[in-house]
Amino acid sequence: MTSIDLPEMLALLEKLVRLDSPTDEPGACAAVMDVLAAEFRGLGAVVERHRDLGGRPVTVARWGSAPGPLLLGHVDTVFGPGESGRRPFTLTGDHARGPGVFDMKAGLVQALFALKDLRRAGPLPALTFLLNADEEIGSPGSQTFIEEAARSASCALVLEPAGDNGALKSARKGIGMYTVETEGVAAHPGLDPEKGVNAVGELAQHITAIAEFASIDVGTTVNVGTVSGGTGRNVVPARASAGFETRFWTTAEGRRVDAAVKALTPRHPRAGIRITGGLHRAPMERTDAVAALVARARKLAAAQGWELTETSVGGVSDGNITSALGVPTLDGLGAEGSGAHTPDEVVNVSAIPRRVRLLSELIGGLG
């Protein structure tokens, strides 16, 4: 791309990476948004600054008033304060490294420069760019802002990192999250075990049943991730609990598992059971409208001389929120690289210009 200055993009990327922005530090996240909001205003946007239900910042930049694409990005990272000092931004050959560089500060830079590229040809088309600061914990506070913006959008373009080999993400699994707690009766295991009801044993039977709710043939998984119970080796345990999740490709599968979980009843006549939690995110399904977005993006990439693929992934993003509203959603439009959420996070610098050009032409064609 001749109209985009790669060194300028990398300079901004370094600036953002040097600004640590852990999810649990709203002020730090706001500082990243300050930089981007100033850029948005320079491009003629009307910028609104909000606080979400959790007290974290939300920035909404709007161009025009007609329905247009919604760009979704987050400024929070999984890394704690001071991480950029311990592991600063570096540029070595084709690799840019640093906390949050791949997930997803490079994606934010690419989107900004895609808008700058469009602006050179004239006023920007109608669109909205929403930044939140709680995506890494599931966007509990900012979900209402995302939903409000999505309801008037023609489609949603999510700036999460690309998949392997730069692939778009056209489908994501949904997720349900649960805790099962069992109640028994404490007793001495040597003197009067018959008076007791073993809550751990009760829980073990339910864990076995829960595992059977999975359906690998259709990609539905169930994972029991935590188990706790009892107070000592020499006490029949009165309480036990387990935390588990399910992931699924279709809404129907999520509902099937949810119903099965909530139908669990005690195995022992004197035991008790309590289920909390439920469906957290609907899947981001590959509808015909999503397929059309994929085809459009692939055609643009092919015209530029490179092959763009697509993939489906098990993780969730804010794209699950927009998809649940029936808004055609295309994800993985951010940076190419690897190592998200790890110290090995890296962005492939040579891919940045083509990702900018792809997003620029995609937005321009949708406006």
Contacts in CASP RR format, 6 or more apart in sequence:
PFRMAT RR
TARGET T0000
AUTHOR 0000-0000-0000
METHOD contacts of the structure
MODEL  1
MTSIDLPEMLALLEKLVRLDSPTDEPGACAAVMDVLAAEFRGLGAVVERH
RDLGGRPVTVARWGSAPGPLLLGHVDTVFGPGESGRRPFTLTGDHARGPG
VFDMKAGLVQALFALKDLRRAGPLPALTFLLNADEEIGSPGSQTFIEEAA
RSASCALVLEPAGDNGALKSARKGIGMYTVETEGVAAHPGLDPEKGVNAV
GELAQHITAIAEFASIDVGTTVNVGTVSGGTGRNVVPARASAGFETRFWT
TAEGRRVDAAVKALTPRHPRAGIRITGGLHRAPMERTDAVAALVARARKL
AAAQGWELTETSVGGVSDGNITSALGVPTLDGLGAEGSGAHTPDEVVNVS
AIPRRVRLLSELIGGLG
1 117 0 8 1.000
1 353 0 8 1.000
1 354 0 8 1.000
1 356 0 8 1.000
1 357 0 8 1.000
3 117 0 8 1.000
3 120 0 8 1.000
4 113 0 8 1.000
4 116 0 8 1.000
4 117 0 8 1.000
4 353 0 8 1.000
4 356 0 8 1.000
4 357 0 8 1.000
6 349 0 8 1.000
6 352 0 8 1.000
6 353 0 8 1.000
8 113 0 8 1.000
9 109 0 8 1.000
9 110 0 8 1.000
9 113 0 8 1.000
9 352 0 8 1.000
9 356 0 8 1.000
10 91 0 8 1.000
10 96 0 8 1.000
10 349 0 8 1.000
12 35 0 8 1.000
12 109 0 8 1.000
12 112 0 8 1.000
13 89 0 8 1.000
13 96 0 8 1.000
13 101 0 8 1.000
13 105 0 8 1.000
13 106 0 8 1.000
13 109 0 8 1.000
13 347 0 8 1.000
14 89 0 8 1.000
14 91 0 8 1.000
15 35 0 8 1.000
16 32 0 8 1.000
16 35 0 8 1.000
16 105 0 8 1.000
16 108 0 8 1.000
16 109 0 8 1.000
17 84 0 8 1.000
17 88 0 8 1.000
17 89 0 8 1.000
17 98 0 8 1.000
17 99 0 8 1.000
17 100 0 8 1.000
17 101 0 8 1.000
17 105 0 8 1.000
18 84 0 8 1.000
18 88 0 8 1.000
18 89 0 8 1.000
19 28 0 8 1.000
19 31 0 8 1.000
19 32 0 8 1.000
19 35 0 8 1.000
19 84 0 8 1.000
20 28 0 8 1.000
20 77 0 8 1.000
20 79 0 8 1.000
20 80 0 8 1.000
20 81 0 8 1.000
20 82 0 8 1.000
20 83 0 8 1.000
20 84 0 8 1.000
20 99 0 8 1.000
21 28 0 8 1.000
21 29 0 8 1.000
21 31 0 8 1.000
21 32 0 8 1.000
21 75 0 8 1.000
21 76 0 8 1.000
21 77 0 8 1.000
21 133 0 8 1.000
22 28 0 8 1.000
22 29 0 8 1.000
22 76 0 8 1.000
22 77 0 8 1.000
22 78 0 8 1.000
22 79 0 8 1.000
22 80 0 8 1.000
22 81 0 8 1.000
23 29 0 8 1.000
23 56 0 8 1.000
23 76 0 8 1.000
23 77 0 8 1.000
23 78 0 8 1.000
23 133 0 8 1.000
23 134 0 8 1.000
23 136 0 8 1.000
23 137 0 8 1.000
25 80 0 8 1.000
25 81 0 8 1.000
26 51 0 8 1.000
26 55 0 8 1.000
26 56 0 8 1.000
26 57 0 8 1.000
26 133 0 8 1.000
27 57 0 8 1.000
28 81 0 8 1.000
29 56 0 8 1.000
29 57 0 8 1.000
29 75 0 8 1.000
29 76 0 8 1.000
29 133 0 8 1.000
30 57 0 8 1.000
30 133 0 8 1.000
32 75 0 8 1.000
32 105 0 8 1.000
33 49 0 8 1.000
33 57 0 8 1.000
33 59 0 8 1.000
33 75 0 8 1.000
33 131 0 8 1.000
33 133 0 8 1.000
36 59 0 8 1.000
36 75 0 8 1.000
36 108 0 8 1.000
36 112 0 8 1.000
36 131 0 8 1.000
37 47 0 8 1.000
37 49 0 8 1.000
37 59 0 8 1.000
37 61 0 8 1.000
39 112 0 8 1.000
40 47 0 8 1.000
40 59 0 8 1.000
40 61 0 8 1.000
40 112 0 8 1.000
40 129 0 8 1.000
41 47 0 8 1.000
43 63 0 8 1.000
43 115 0 8 1.000
43 116 0 8 1.000
43 119 0 8 1.000
43 124 0 8 1.000
44 63 0 8 1.000
44 124 0 8 1.000
45 61 0 8 1.000
45 62 0 8 1.000
45 63 0 8 1.000
45 124 0 8 1.000
45 129 0 8 1.000
46 61 0 8 1.000
46 62 0 8 1.000
46 63 0 8 1.000
47 59 0 8 1.000
47 60 0 8 1.000
47 61 0 8 1.000
47 62 0 8 1.000
48 59 0 8 1.000
48 60 0 8 1.000
48 61 0 8 1.000
48 62 0 8 1.000
49 57 0 8 1.000
49 58 0 8 1.000
49 59 0 8 1.000
50 57 0 8 1.000
50 58 0 8 1.000
50 59 0 8 1.000
50 60 0 8 1.000
50 145 0 8 1.000
51 57 0 8 1.000
51 58 0 8 1.000
52 58 0 8 1.000
52 132 0 8 1.000
52 133 0 8 1.000
52 134 0 8 1.000
52 141 0 8 1.000
52 142 0 8 1.000
52 144 0 8 1.000
52 145 0 8 1.000
53 140 0 8 1.000
53 141 0 8 1.000
53 142 0 8 1.000
53 144 0 8 1.000
54 134 0 8 1.000
54 140 0 8 1.000
54 141 0 8 1.000
55 141 0 8 1.000
56 76 0 8 1.000
56 132 0 8 1.000
56 133 0 8 1.000
56 134 0 8 1.000
56 141 0 8 1.000
56 142 0 8 1.000
57 133 0 8 1.000
58 130 0 8 1.000
58 131 0 8 1.000
58 132 0 8 1.000
58 133 0 8 1.000
58 142 0 8 1.000
58 145 0 8 1.000
59 130 0 8 1.000
59 131 0 8 1.000
60 128 0 8 1.000
60 129 0 8 1.000
60 130 0 8 1.000
60 131 0 8 1.000
60 145 0 8 1.000
60 149 0 8 1.000
61 128 0 8 1.000
61 129 0 8 1.000
61 130 0 8 1.000
62 127 0 8 1.000
62 128 0 8 1.000
62 129 0 8 1.000
63 123 0 8 1.000
63 124 0 8 1.000
63 125 0 8 1.000
63 126 0 8 1.000
63 127 0 8 1.000
63 128 0 8 1.000
64 126 0 8 1.000
64 127 0 8 1.000
65 126 0 8 1.000
66 126 0 8 1.000
67 126 0 8 1.000
67 152 0 8 1.000
67 153 0 8 1.000
67 154 0 8 1.000
68 125 0 8 1.000
68 126 0 8 1.000
68 127 0 8 1.000
68 128 0 8 1.000
68 152 0 8 1.000
68 153 0 8 1.000
68 154 0 8 1.000
68 155 0 8 1.000
68 366 0 8 1.000
68 367 0 8 1.000
69 127 0 8 1.000
69 128 0 8 1.000
69 153 0 8 1.000
69 154 0 8 1.000
69 155 0 8 1.000
69 156 0 8 1.000
69 157 0 8 1.000
69 363 0 8 1.000
69 366 0 8 1.000
69 367 0 8 1.000
70 127 0 8 1.000
70 128 0 8 1.000
70 129 0 8 1.000
70 130 0 8 1.000
70 149 0 8 1.000
70 150 0 8 1.000
70 153 0 8 1.000
70 155 0 8 1.000
70 156 0 8 1.000
70 157 0 8 1.000
70 322 0 8 1.000
70 327 0 8 1.000
71 111 0 8 1.000
71 127 0 8 1.000
71 128 0 8 1.000
71 129 0 8 1.000
71 130 0 8 1.000
71 156 0 8 1.000
71 157 0 8 1.000
71 159 0 8 1.000
71 363 0 8 1.000
72 130 0 8 1.000
72 146 0 8 1.000
72 156 0 8 1.000
72 157 0 8 1.000
72 158 0 8 1.000
72 159 0 8 1.000
72 318 0 8 1.000
72 319 0 8 1.000
72 322 0 8 1.000
73 104 0 8 1.000
73 107 0 8 1.000
73 108 0 8 1.000
73 111 0 8 1.000
73 129 0 8 1.000
73 130 0 8 1.000
73 131 0 8 1.000
73 132 0 8 1.000
73 135 0 8 1.000
73 158 0 8 1.000
73 159 0 8 1.000
73 160 0 8 1.000
73 318 0 8 1.000
74 104 0 8 1.000
74 131 0 8 1.000
74 132 0 8 1.000
74 133 0 8 1.000
74 134 0 8 1.000
74 135 0 8 1.000
74 136 0 8 1.000
74 139 0 8 1.000
74 318 0 8 1.000
75 105 0 8 1.000
75 108 0 8 1.000
75 131 0 8 1.000
75 132 0 8 1.000
75 133 0 8 1.000
76 132 0 8 1.000
76 133 0 8 1.000
76 134 0 8 1.000
76 135 0 8 1.000
76 136 0 8 1.000
77 99 0 8 1.000
77 100 0 8 1.000
77 103 0 8 1.000
77 105 0 8 1.000
77 136 0 8 1.000
78 103 0 8 1.000
78 136 0 8 1.000
78 341 0 8 1.000
79 99 0 8 1.000
79 100 0 8 1.000
80 99 0 8 1.000
83 99 0 8 1.000
84 98 0 8 1.000
84 99 0 8 1.000
87 97 0 8 1.000
87 98 0 8 1.000
87 99 0 8 1.000
87 343 0 8 1.000
88 98 0 8 1.000
89 96 0 8 1.000
89 97 0 8 1.000
89 98 0 8 1.000
89 101 0 8 1.000
90 96 0 8 1.000
90 97 0 8 1.000
90 98 0 8 1.000
91 97 0 8 1.000
91 349 0 8 1.000
93 349 0 8 1.000
94 348 0 8 1.000
94 349 0 8 1.000
94 350 0 8 1.000
95 346 0 8 1.000
95 347 0 8 1.000
95 348 0 8 1.000
95 349 0 8 1.000
96 106 0 8 1.000
96 346 0 8 1.000
96 347 0 8 1.000
96 349 0 8 1.000
97 345 0 8 1.000
97 346 0 8 1.000
97 347 0 8 1.000
98 345 0 8 1.000
99 345 0 8 1.000
100 345 0 8 1.000
101 335 0 8 1.000
101 345 0 8 1.000
101 346 0 8 1.000
101 347 0 8 1.000
102 161 0 8 1.000
102 335 0 8 1.000
102 337 0 8 1.000
102 338 0 8 1.000
102 339 0 8 1.000
102 340 0 8 1.000
102 345 0 8 1.000
102 346 0 8 1.000
102 347 0 8 1.000
103 160 0 8 1.000
103 161 0 8 1.000
103 340 0 8 1.000
103 341 0 8 1.000
103 345 0 8 1.000
104 159 0 8 1.000
104 160 0 8 1.000
104 161 0 8 1.000
104 334 0 8 1.000
104 335 0 8 1.000
106 161 0 8 1.000
106 334 0 8 1.000
106 335 0 8 1.000
106 347 0 8 1.000
106 352 0 8 1.000
107 159 0 8 1.000
107 161 0 8 1.000
107 333 0 8 1.000
107 334 0 8 1.000
107 335 0 8 1.000
107 355 0 8 1.000
108 131 0 8 1.000
108 159 0 8 1.000
109 352 0 8 1.000
110 159 0 8 1.000
110 334 0 8 1.000
110 335 0 8 1.000
110 352 0 8 1.000
110 355 0 8 1.000
110 356 0 8 1.000
110 359 0 8 1.000
111 129 0 8 1.000
111 159 0 8 1.000
111 333 0 8 1.000
111 334 0 8 1.000
111 359 0 8 1.000
113 356 0 8 1.000
114 356 0 8 1.000
114 357 0 8 1.000
114 359 0 8 1.000
114 360 0 8 1.000
114 363 0 8 1.000
115 124 0 8 1.000
115 129 0 8 1.000
115 360 0 8 1.000
115 363 0 8 1.000
117 356 0 8 1.000
117 357 0 8 1.000
117 360 0 8 1.000
118 124 0 8 1.000
118 125 0 8 1.000
118 360 0 8 1.000
118 363 0 8 1.000
118 364 0 8 1.000
125 363 0 8 1.000
125 364 0 8 1.000
125 365 0 8 1.000
125 366 0 8 1.000
125 367 0 8 1.000
126 367 0 8 1.000
127 363 0 8 1.000
127 367 0 8 1.000
128 149 0 8 1.000
128 152 0 8 1.000
128 153 0 8 1.000
130 145 0 8 1.000
130 146 0 8 1.000
130 149 0 8 1.000
132 139 0 8 1.000
132 142 0 8 1.000
132 145 0 8 1.000
132 146 0 8 1.000
132 318 0 8 1.000
133 142 0 8 1.000
134 140 0 8 1.000
134 141 0 8 1.000
134 142 0 8 1.000
135 142 0 8 1.000
135 317 0 8 1.000
135 318 0 8 1.000
138 280 0 8 1.000
138 281 0 8 1.000
138 316 0 8 1.000
139 146 0 8 1.000
139 318 0 8 1.000
139 321 0 8 1.000
143 321 0 8 1.000
146 318 0 8 1.000
146 321 0 8 1.000
146 322 0 8 1.000
147 321 0 8 1.000
147 322 0 8 1.000
147 325 0 8 1.000
150 156 0 8 1.000
150 321 0 8 1.000
150 322 0 8 1.000
150 325 0 8 1.000
150 327 0 8 1.000
151 325 0 8 1.000
151 327 0 8 1.000
153 322 0 8 1.000
153 327 0 8 1.000
154 328 0 8 1.000
154 366 0 8 1.000
154 367 0 8 1.000
155 289 0 8 1.000
155 293 0 8 1.000
155 327 0 8 1.000
155 328 0 8 1.000
155 329 0 8 1.000
155 330 0 8 1.000
155 366 0 8 1.000
156 319 0 8 1.000
156 322 0 8 1.000
156 323 0 8 1.000
156 327 0 8 1.000
156 328 0 8 1.000
156 329 0 8 1.000
156 330 0 8 1.000
157 329 0 8 1.000
157 330 0 8 1.000
157 333 0 8 1.000
157 359 0 8 1.000
157 362 0 8 1.000
157 363 0 8 1.000
158 169 0 8 1.000
158 317 0 8 1.000
158 318 0 8 1.000
158 319 0 8 1.000
158 322 0 8 1.000
158 329 0 8 1.000
158 330 0 8 1.000
158 331 0 8 1.000
158 332 0 8 1.000
158 333 0 8 1.000
159 332 0 8 1.000
159 333 0 8 1.000
159 334 0 8 1.000
160 169 0 8 1.000
160 317 0 8 1.000
160 331 0 8 1.000
160 332 0 8 1.000
160 333 0 8 1.000
160 334 0 8 1.000
161 332 0 8 1.000
161 334 0 8 1.000
161 335 0 8 1.000
161 336 0 8 1.000
161 337 0 8 1.000
161 340 0 8 1.000
162 168 0 8 1.000
162 169 0 8 1.000
162 332 0 8 1.000
162 333 0 8 1.000
162 334 0 8 1.000
162 335 0 8 1.000
162 336 0 8 1.000
162 337 0 8 1.000
162 355 0 8 1.000
163 169 0 8 1.000
163 311 0 8 1.000
163 313 0 8 1.000
163 332 0 8 1.000
163 336 0 8 1.000
164 311 0 8 1.000
165 309 0 8 1.000
165 336 0 8 1.000
166 308 0 8 1.000
166 309 0 8 1.000
166 336 0 8 1.000
166 337 0 8 1.000
166 351 0 8 1.000
167 308 0 8 1.000
167 309 0 8 1.000
167 310 0 8 1.000
167 311 0 8 1.000
167 332 0 8 1.000
168 294 0 8 1.000
168 297 0 8 1.000
168 308 0 8 1.000
168 309 0 8 1.000
168 310 0 8 1.000
168 311 0 8 1.000
168 330 0 8 1.000
168 331 0 8 1.000
168 332 0 8 1.000
168 333 0 8 1.000
169 284 0 8 1.000
169 310 0 8 1.000
169 311 0 8 1.000
169 312 0 8 1.000
169 313 0 8 1.000
169 317 0 8 1.000
169 330 0 8 1.000
169 331 0 8 1.000
169 332 0 8 1.000
170 286 0 8 1.000
170 290 0 8 1.000
170 291 0 8 1.000
170 293 0 8 1.000
170 294 0 8 1.000
170 310 0 8 1.000
170 311 0 8 1.000
170 312 0 8 1.000
170 330 0 8 1.000
170 331 0 8 1.000
171 249 0 8 1.000
171 283 0 8 1.000
171 284 0 8 1.000
171 285 0 8 1.000
171 286 0 8 1.000
171 290 0 8 1.000
171 312 0 8 1.000
171 313 0 8 1.000
172 283 0 8 1.000
172 284 0 8 1.000
172 312 0 8 1.000
172 313 0 8 1.000
172 314 0 8 1.000
172 315 0 8 1.000
172 316 0 8 1.000
172 317 0 8 1.000
172 319 0 8 1.000
172 320 0 8 1.000
172 323 0 8 1.000
172 331 0 8 1.000
173 247 0 8 1.000
173 248 0 8 1.000
173 249 0 8 1.000
173 283 0 8 1.000
173 313 0 8 1.000
173 314 0 8 1.000
173 315 0 8 1.000
173 316 0 8 1.000
174 247 0 8 1.000
174 248 0 8 1.000
174 249 0 8 1.000
174 254 0 8 1.000
174 279 0 8 1.000
174 280 0 8 1.000
174 281 0 8 1.000
174 282 0 8 1.000
174 283 0 8 1.000
174 284 0 8 1.000
174 314 0 8 1.000
174 315 0 8 1.000
174 316 0 8 1.000
174 320 0 8 1.000
175 245 0 8 1.000
175 246 0 8 1.000
175 247 0 8 1.000
175 248 0 8 1.000
175 279 0 8 1.000
175 280 0 8 1.000
175 281 0 8 1.000
175 315 0 8 1.000
175 316 0 8 1.000
176 245 0 8 1.000
176 246 0 8 1.000
176 247 0 8 1.000
176 254 0 8 1.000
176 257 0 8 1.000
176 258 0 8 1.000
176 277 0 8 1.000
176 278 0 8 1.000
176 279 0 8 1.000
176 280 0 8 1.000
176 281 0 8 1.000
177 243 0 8 1.000
177 244 0 8 1.000
177 245 0 8 1.000
177 277 0 8 1.000
177 278 0 8 1.000
177 280 0 8 1.000
178 243 0 8 1.000
178 244 0 8 1.000
178 245 0 8 1.000
178 246 0 8 1.000
178 261 0 8 1.000
178 275 0 8 1.000
178 276 0 8 1.000
178 277 0 8 1.000
178 278 0 8 1.000
179 241 0 8 1.000
179 242 0 8 1.000
179 243 0 8 1.000
179 244 0 8 1.000
179 275 0 8 1.000
179 276 0 8 1.000
179 277 0 8 1.000
180 203 0 8 1.000
180 206 0 8 1.000
180 207 0 8 1.000
180 210 0 8 1.000
180 241 0 8 1.000
180 242 0 8 1.000
180 243 0 8 1.000
180 244 0 8 1.000
180 261 0 8 1.000
180 264 0 8 1.000
180 273 0 8 1.000
180 274 0 8 1.000
180 275 0 8 1.000
181 239 0 8 1.000
181 240 0 8 1.000
181 241 0 8 1.000
181 273 0 8 1.000
181 274 0 8 1.000
181 275 0 8 1.000
181 276 0 8 1.000
182 199 0 8 1.000
182 200 0 8 1.000
182 201 0 8 1.000
182 202 0 8 1.000
182 203 0 8 1.000
182 206 0 8 1.000
182 239 0 8 1.000
182 240 0 8 1.000
182 241 0 8 1.000
182 266 0 8 1.000
182 271 0 8 1.000
182 272 0 8 1.000
182 273 0 8 1.000
182 274 0 8 1.000
183 199 0 8 1.000
183 238 0 8 1.000
183 239 0 8 1.000
183 271 0 8 1.000
183 272 0 8 1.000
183 273 0 8 1.000
183 274 0 8 1.000
184 196 0 8 1.000
184 197 0 8 1.000
184 198 0 8 1.000
184 199 0 8 1.000
184 202 0 8 1.000
184 237 0 8 1.000
184 238 0 8 1.000
184 239 0 8 1.000
184 268 0 8 1.000
184 270 0 8 1.000
184 271 0 8 1.000
184 272 0 8 1.000
185 195 0 8 1.000
185 196 0 8 1.000
185 197 0 8 1.000
185 236 0 8 1.000
185 238 0 8 1.000
185 270 0 8 1.000
186 196 0 8 1.000
186 231 0 8 1.000
186 235 0 8 1.000
186 236 0 8 1.000
186 237 0 8 1.000
186 238 0 8 1.000
187 193 0 8 1.000
187 194 0 8 1.000
187 195 0 8 1.000
187 196 0 8 1.000
187 235 0 8 1.000
187 236 0 8 1.000
188 234 0 8 1.000
188 235 0 8 1.000
188 236 0 8 1.000
189 234 0 8 1.000
189 235 0 8 1.000
189 236 0 8 1.000
190 234 0 8 1.000
193 236 0 8 1.000
196 236 0 8 1.000
197 236 0 8 1.000
197 238 0 8 1.000
197 268 0 8 1.000
197 270 0 8 1.000
197 271 0 8 1.000
198 236 0 8 1.000
198 237 0 8 1.000
199 229 0 8 1.000
199 230 0 8 1.000
199 237 0 8 1.000
199 238 0 8 1.000
199 239 0 8 1.000
199 240 0 8 1.000
199 271 0 8 1.000
200 229 0 8 1.000
200 230 0 8 1.000
200 237 0 8 1.000
200 240 0 8 1.000
201 240 0 8 1.000
202 240 0 8 1.000
202 266 0 8 1.000
202 267 0 8 1.000
202 268 0 8 1.000
202 271 0 8 1.000
202 272 0 8 1.000
202 273 0 8 1.000
203 227 0 8 1.000
203 229 0 8 1.000
203 240 0 8 1.000
203 241 0 8 1.000
203 242 0 8 1.000
205 267 0 8 1.000
206 242 0 8 1.000
206 264 0 8 1.000
206 267 0 8 1.000
206 273 0 8 1.000
207 224 0 8 1.000
207 227 0 8 1.000
207 242 0 8 1.000
209 264 0 8 1.000
210 222 0 8 1.000
210 224 0 8 1.000
210 242 0 8 1.000
210 244 0 8 1.000
210 261 0 8 1.000
210 264 0 8 1.000
211 222 0 8 1.000
211 224 0 8 1.000
213 220 0 8 1.000
213 222 0 8 1.000
213 246 0 8 1.000
213 256 0 8 1.000
213 257 0 8 1.000
213 260 0 8 1.000
213 261 0 8 1.000
214 220 0 8 1.000
214 221 0 8 1.000
214 222 0 8 1.000
214 246 0 8 1.000
215 253 0 8 1.000
218 248 0 8 1.000
218 249 0 8 1.000
218 250 0 8 1.000
218 253 0 8 1.000
219 248 0 8 1.000
219 249 0 8 1.000
219 253 0 8 1.000
220 246 0 8 1.000
220 247 0 8 1.000
220 248 0 8 1.000
220 249 0 8 1.000
220 253 0 8 1.000
220 254 0 8 1.000
220 256 0 8 1.000
220 257 0 8 1.000
221 246 0 8 1.000
221 247 0 8 1.000
221 248 0 8 1.000
222 244 0 8 1.000
222 245 0 8 1.000
222 246 0 8 1.000
222 257 0 8 1.000
223 244 0 8 1.000
223 245 0 8 1.000
223 246 0 8 1.000
224 242 0 8 1.000
224 243 0 8 1.000
224 244 0 8 1.000
225 242 0 8 1.000
225 243 0 8 1.000
225 244 0 8 1.000
225 245 0 8 1.000
226 242 0 8 1.000
226 243 0 8 1.000
227 240 0 8 1.000
227 241 0 8 1.000
227 242 0 8 1.000
227 243 0 8 1.000
228 240 0 8 1.000
228 241 0 8 1.000
228 242 0 8 1.000
229 237 0 8 1.000
229 239 0 8 1.000
229 240 0 8 1.000
229 241 0 8 1.000
230 237 0 8 1.000
230 238 0 8 1.000
230 239 0 8 1.000
230 240 0 8 1.000
231 237 0 8 1.000
231 238 0 8 1.000
246 254 0 8 1.000
246 257 0 8 1.000
246 258 0 8 1.000
246 261 0 8 1.000
247 314 0 8 1.000
247 315 0 8 1.000
248 254 0 8 1.000
248 257 0 8 1.000
248 283 0 8 1.000
249 283 0 8 1.000
249 285 0 8 1.000
249 312 0 8 1.000
250 283 0 8 1.000
250 285 0 8 1.000
251 282 0 8 1.000
251 283 0 8 1.000
251 285 0 8 1.000
254 279 0 8 1.000
255 279 0 8 1.000
258 278 0 8 1.000
258 279 0 8 1.000
261 275 0 8 1.000
261 278 0 8 1.000
262 275 0 8 1.000
264 273 0 8 1.000
264 275 0 8 1.000
265 273 0 8 1.000
266 272 0 8 1.000
266 273 0 8 1.000
280 316 0 8 1.000
281 316 0 8 1.000
281 320 0 8 1.000
281 321 0 8 1.000
281 324 0 8 1.000
282 320 0 8 1.000
282 323 0 8 1.000
282 324 0 8 1.000
283 320 0 8 1.000
283 323 0 8 1.000
284 316 0 8 1.000
284 317 0 8 1.000
284 319 0 8 1.000
284 320 0 8 1.000
284 323 0 8 1.000
284 329 0 8 1.000
284 331 0 8 1.000
285 323 0 8 1.000
286 294 0 8 1.000
286 312 0 8 1.000
287 326 0 8 1.000
287 328 0 8 1.000
289 328 0 8 1.000
290 328 0 8 1.000
290 329 0 8 1.000
290 330 0 8 1.000
292 328 0 8 1.000
293 328 0 8 1.000
293 330 0 8 1.000
294 310 0 8 1.000
294 330 0 8 1.000
296 362 0 8 1.000
296 365 0 8 1.000
297 308 0 8 1.000
297 330 0 8 1.000
297 358 0 8 1.000
297 362 0 8 1.000
298 307 0 8 1.000
298 308 0 8 1.000
298 310 0 8 1.000
300 308 0 8 1.000
300 358 0 8 1.000
300 361 0 8 1.000
300 362 0 8 1.000
301 307 0 8 1.000
301 308 0 8 1.000
301 354 0 8 1.000
301 358 0 8 1.000
302 308 0 8 1.000
304 354 0 8 1.000
304 357 0 8 1.000
304 358 0 8 1.000
306 354 0 8 1.000
308 358 0 8 1.000
317 331 0 8 1.000
319 329 0 8 1.000
319 331 0 8 1.000
322 329 0 8 1.000
323 329 0 8 1.000
333 355 0 8 1.000
333 358 0 8 1.000
333 359 0 8 1.000
333 362 0 8 1.000
334 355 0 8 1.000
334 359 0 8 1.000
335 347 0 8 1.000
335 348 0 8 1.000
335 351 0 8 1.000
335 352 0 8 1.000
335 355 0 8 1.000
336 347 0 8 1.000
336 348 0 8 1.000
336 351 0 8 1.000
336 352 0 8 1.000
336 355 0 8 1.000
337 346 0 8 1.000
337 347 0 8 1.000
337 348 0 8 1.000
337 351 0 8 1.000
338 344 0 8 1.000
338 345 0 8 1.000
338 346 0 8 1.000
339 345 0 8 1.000
339 346 0 8 1.000
END
